[in-house]
């Protein structure tokens, strides 16, 4: 399940995930909020097992110059600098000072960020993904990680999509790329604990 050195990637779990009445300009599936909140169990397990955690925050400048083509589809203005739902949900997700934190302007965590440099420094081999959106930022990050030869794992109950159909389709597409990649969080938490015991 976990090959070599694992790293937990928390993709865009921001304050809006804990503000049910907040309109963040993004459509969401049933259980959207519950799945994102459940990702806290993965963060806690990573901390308990000395696995590095990298938090990502999608954020766009107030003048909207860096959205590019992001507003051409179904998404409205989202993750705008200064909006109350935009900051990373640090307290809610148990983020620690020792965790890593990266801003991004595009969907993939790899695009235009320091992510690859950080992964090399951590000697990462397996990337474990939680967050949102399953069909956008998680999926694009998974695909880039796959093409960069990382082992990828996704906690299927700790990611949330723009719709149930899109969520399911993306999980199927990720499983197609790497058989065994899509797993329940309970299995991944057990795998992280087992990994620590084997590493000791």
C-alpha positions in Angstrom: 0.0 0.0 0.0 2.7 2.5 1.0 6.0 2.2 -0.9 9.1 3.9 0.5 8.7 7.3 2.1 5.1 8.6 2.2 3.9 12.2 2.3 0.3 13.3 3.0 -0.9 16.0 0.6 -3.9 18.1 1.8 -5.3 19.7 -1.3 -7.2 23.0 -0.8 -9.1 22.3 2.4 -9.8 25.9 3.2 -12.0 27.8 5.7 -15.0 27.5 3.3 -15.1 23.8 4.0 -16.2 24.6 7.6 -18.7 27.4 6.6 -21.7 25.5 5.3 -23.6 28.7 4.3 -20.6 30.3 2.6 -20.8 30.5 -1.2 -17.3 29.9 -2.5 -18.3 29.9 -6.1 -17.8 26.1 -6.6 -20.5 23.5 -6.9 -20.3 20.5 -4.6 -21.6 17.0 -4.2 -23.6 15.6 -1.3 -21.3 14.9 1.7 -18.9 17.5 0.4 -18.4 19.1 3.8 -18.3 15.7 5.7 -15.6 14.3 3.4 -13.4 17.3 3.8 -13.8 17.3 7.6 -13.0 13.6 7.7 -9.6 14.4 6.2 -8.6 15.6 9.7 -8.3 11.9 10.7 -5.7 11.4 8.0 -3.7 14.5 9.1 -3.8 13.2 12.7 -2.6 9.8 11.6 0.3 11.3 9.6 1.4 13.3 12.6 1.1 10.2 14.9 3.3 8.2 12.5 5.9 10.9 11.7 4.8 11.2 8.1 5.3 14.7 6.5 2.2 16.7 5.7 2.0 19.3 3.0 -1.0 21.7 3.0 -2.0 23.5 -0.2 -4.1 26.6 -0.6 -5.5 27.8 -3.9 -5.6 31.5 -3.8 -6.1 34.2 -6.4 -5.2 37.9 -6.4 -7.8 40.5 -5.8 -7.4 41.9 -9.3 -8.2 38.4 -10.6 -5.2 38.5 -13.0 -4.1 34.9 -12.2 -7.4 33.0 -12.9 -6.5 32.2 -16.4 -9.1 29.9 -17.9 -10.5 28.8 -14.5 -13.7 30.8 -14.9 -14.5 29.5 -18.4 -16.4 26.5 -17.0 -18.8 25.9 -14.1 -16.8 27.6 -11.4 -17.5 31.2 -10.4 -15.0 33.5 -8.7 -13.4 31.4 -5.9 -10.5 31.3 -3.5 -10.1 35.1 -3.8 -7.4 36.7 -1.6 -9.1 38.4 1.4 -12.3 36.4 1.3 -13.2 34.7 4.6 -13.4 31.2 3.1 -10.0 31.4 1.4 -7.4 30.8 4.2 -6.3 27.2 4.7 -8.3 25.6 7.5 -5.2 25.3 9.7 -6.9 25.1 13.1 -9.7 22.8 11.9 -7.3 20.4 10.2 -4.8 20.3 13.1 -2.0 21.9 11.0 1.3 22.2 12.9 4.2 24.6 12.6 6.3 21.7 11.4 3.9 21.0 8.4 4.7 22.4 5.0 2.5 25.0 3.3 2.4 26.0 -0.4 0.2 28.5 -2.2 -0.9 27.6 -5.8 -2.6 29.6 -8.6 -3.7 26.6 -10.7 -5.4 23.3 -10.1 -2.5 20.9 -10.0 -0.2 21.2 -7.0 2.7 20.7 -9.3 2.0 23.7 -11.7 4.1 26.7 -10.9 4.9 25.8 -7.4 7.9 24.5 -5.3 6.2 21.2 -4.8 8.7 19.0 -6.8 11.7 20.6 -5.0 10.0 19.8 -1.6 9.2 16.2 -2.6 12.8 15.6 -3.6 14.0 17.0 -0.3 11.6 14.7 1.5 12.7 11.8 -0.7 9.0 11.1 -1.2 7.9 7.9 -3.0 4.2 7.6 -2.1 1.9 10.6 -2.2 -1.4 10.2 -0.2 -4.1 12.7 -1.3 -7.0 14.2 0.6 -9.0 17.3 -0.2 -11.0 18.9 -3.0 -12.1 18.9 -5.7 -11.9 15.2 -6.5 -12.5 15.9 -10.2 -10.3 19.0 -10.4 -7.4 19.8 -8.1 -7.1 16.3 -6.6 -7.4 14.6 -10.0 -4.9 16.9 -11.8 -2.4 16.6 -9.0 -2.8 12.8 -9.1 -2.2 12.7 -12.8 0.9 14.9 -12.6 2.2 12.8 -9.7 1.6 9.6 -11.7 3.5 11.0 -14.7 6.3 12.0 -12.3 6.6 8.3 -11.2 5.2 8.7 -7.7 3.1 6.0 -6.1 -0.3 7.6 -5.5 -3.0 6.8 -3.0 -6.3 8.6 -2.5 -8.5 8.4 0.6 -11.9 8.1 -1.2 -13.9 9.3 1.8 -11.7 12.3 2.4 -12.0 13.9 -1.0 -15.1 15.7 -2.4 -16.1 16.5 -5.9 -18.2 19.1 -7.7 -20.9 16.4 -8.1 -21.3 12.7 -7.2 -21.0 11.7 -10.8 -17.8 13.7 -11.3 -16.4 12.5 -8.0 -17.0 8.8 -8.9 -15.7 9.3 -12.4 -12.4 10.8 -11.2 -11.9 8.1 -8.6 -12.4 5.5 -11.4 -9.9 7.4 -13.6 -7.3 7.5 -10.9 -7.7 3.8 -10.1 -7.3 3.1 -13.9 -3.9 4.8 -13.8 -2.7 3.0 -10.7 -4.5 -0.1 -9.6 -5.1 0.0 -5.8 -4.7 3.7 -5.6 -8.2 4.5 -4.3 -8.8 3.3 -0.8 -10.9 4.1 2.3 -9.2 6.3 4.8 -9.4 3.5 7.5 -7.2 1.3 5.2 -4.7 4.2 4.7 -4.5 5.0 8.3 -3.8 1.4 9.1 -1.1 1.5 6.4 0.5 4.6 7.8 0.6 2.9 11.3 2.1 -0.3 9.8 4.6 1.8 7.8 5.9 3.4 11.0 6.3 0.0 12.7 8.2 -1.4 9.8 10.4 1.7 9.6 11.3 1.5 13.3 
